């Protein structure tokens, strides 16, 4: 495990996500997965099936973060243009990988290997395959860009395959505190504590559970002792506020 701060972005590709017809189920899964292995997800973008927009987003994200994970757009239809866009972003050509063709022929007859299916065997020159144990059609990786399927079960299998090859950093430590008070009552002193612990992420998150509002304060950081110290200060602050209300 590296002591470096390893960051990532997700680029979700597909008109169907933006239209609302398909509900994304990958972002939350990838976010949890990366957090658990010490990679900090910093940005998520969703772009349509438009070459220029995919290329622009890819080039911006891969220059900014340690890794970019893309989902969607690697199937056999005309709107599956992710491989083309990745190749264009890296300035390389696509080529037909014979290993992918062989994997396809394990499942279909040679006469059924049409032009559409062959599209799924095209990867950017210089890329490595990301194994897919579900249906054997792999994703690929070139540079710091990992391209995966949009189907959740297949994406998850690809992520499992590529994860051991990724550089990871120090895992985040998280401490959750049930505030038991309205946010307005502790917002100012909480901001003071957050300012005193600038290396930590401190946030207040309201929710509505079992017919009642609940506020939870979350402290995150890579130094467990600092997280614990900030959490103690927050709990003491909340206790003081509660005591004041009772008095």
N, C-alpha and C positions, 0 to 999 in steps of 0.2 A: 504493500500500500504506500502510495506517495504522500508526502506532506504538502504537495502542491495543491492548489485550489483547482479542481477539475470541473469544468462547466459544460453545459449542453443546451441545445435548443431542439425543439420538435417542429418539423415542417409537415403539416397535414395537407395533402394534395387531393382535391376533388370537388367538382361542382356539387355533388350530392350532399356533401357536408354543409356547404354554404347555403344551399337551398332549404336545408332542414329535413330533407327526405330521409337521409341517413343520419342517425345520432352517433356521434363519435364515442367510442368506448375504449380508445387507446391512450388518450392523453393522461388520464388519471393513473392508468396501469403503469405506463412508462415513468411517470413522475415518482410513484411509490418505489418502483424497481430501482431507479437511479439513486434516489435518496438512500436506499438500503445498502447500496454498494459504494457510497461515497462520491457520487457525482451530483453536482448542483444544477438542477434544471432552472435556467434563467429566463427562457423566452419560448413562447409557442406562437406560431403563425399558421394561418389557414389560407391557402391560395387556391384559385380555380384551376381548371385544366387548360391553362394558357401558358405556352412555352416561355414567353418573355417574363411573365410574373414568377414562374417557378425558378428560372435562371437567376433573376434579380434577387429573389429571396435567398436562394442557396448561396450565392456569392457573398451576400451581406452576413448571413449567419455563420458560414464556415470561417470567415475572417475574424469573427468576434468570439467564438466559443471553441472549446476543446473538441466537441463532437456535435454533429447535427444528425438527428434521426428523422428520416422521412417515412411517411406511411401513405400508401395508396398509389395507384397509377402504374402498376407493373403487370397488369393483366394483358389479355390478347386483343382487346378492342381498340378502335381508332383513337379513343380519348385517353388511352393509357400511354402517356408520353413522358413519364418520369425518367426512364432510362435515357431517352433522347435529351431531356433537359439537363440531367447530371453530366452527360458526355459533353454537352455544349458548355456548361459552366466550367468544366475542367479543360476544355479545348482539346478533347481527344475524340477518336472515332468509336462507334459501336462495332462490336464484332459478335459473331454467333459462336457461343461456347459449346463445343462438342460434348462436354460433360452434361450440360443441361439437356441437349438433344437426347443423349443416351438415357437420362432419367425419364424423359417423356416417353421414350419408346418402351420403357418397362411397364407403362400404363396404357398406352394406346397402340394401335396398329400403325405400321409405317405409312399406309395410304391415308391415315387420318391426320398425319403431321402436315397440316396446311400452313399457309403463310401467316395466318393470325397466331397460331400456336408457336410458330418459329420466332415470332416477335418476343416471346417470353424468354427465349434463349439468348437474347442480345444484351450484352453488358458493355460498359465503357472499357476501352483498352487500358490496361494497368490496374483494373479492379480485381478484388478477390471475392469469391463467392461466400455468401452467408447461408449455411446449411438450413434446410427446412425439412424436418422429419415428418411433417404432416402430409404434404402431397408431393414432396421431393423437388418442387420448383424453387430454387434458391432466390434469395435476395442478393445484394452485392454491396461491397464496401470499396470506396476509393478515397484516398486521403483520409480526412476526418469525417466523411459523410457515409452514413450507414443507411442503405435503402431497403425498406421492408414492405411487406404486403399490408393492405388495409384491413383485411379480414382478421378480427381480433385473435382467434385461435392460432392462425398462422403467424401473425406478428409476434405473439408471445413466444412461440417456438423459435422464431428467428432471433429474438432478443436473448433467449437462453443460450443460443448457439454462439452469439457474438460477444456476450458479456465477459467470458474469461479472457478475451483478448484486449479488453479495454483497460486503460490506465485509470486507477481510482485514487481518490483522496481520502482525507479524514472524514469519517462519517459524522453527520450532525447528531448532536445530543438535543433532545427535546424534553421540556418540562411543561405540563399543562396544569393550570390553576383555575378552579371554578371561582369566579369572582363573587357571586352572590349579591351583587349590587348593580344598579344601572350604570351604563358606561359613563354617563355624564358626571357621575359622582367621583369617579377615579381617573378620568381622562387626563387631567392636568398633572397630578403626581405621577401617573404612569409615564407620561411624556418626559418628566424629569429623570425618572429611573432609566428610561431608554436612552436619553441623551448621555447619561453617565456610563452607559455600557454600549458604546457605538459599534463594537465588534460583534454584537449579538443582534439577532432579529427578535423584536418583542412586538407582539400584536394582540389586539383584542378582537374576538370573533363572536358576535351574537348569533344565536340560533333560537328556533322555536321548537321546543320538545315537550310532548305530553301536555299540550295546552298551555304552556308557560314559556316565557322568554328566559334564555340562559345565556350568560356571558362567560366566555372562557378566555383566559389570557395564556398565550403560548410563548415560551421563551425557547429560542433555537440558537445553537452555536456549536463550534468545533472544540471548545475548551470546556469540558464537563464542570470544572471548578467554577469557572465564570458563570456558566448557566445556573449552577446551584446557588451562587451568591446573589445573582439578580433575582432568582425565584424567591429567595428568603426575604429580600428587600420588598418585593411585591406583596408577599403574604403578610409581612409586618405592616405595610401601608394599608392593605385592605382591612386587617384586624383593627387598626387605629380608626379607620373610617367607620367601621361597624360599631366600635365602642362609642364613638362620638354620637352616632344615631341613637344608641340606647340611652346615653346620658341626657 
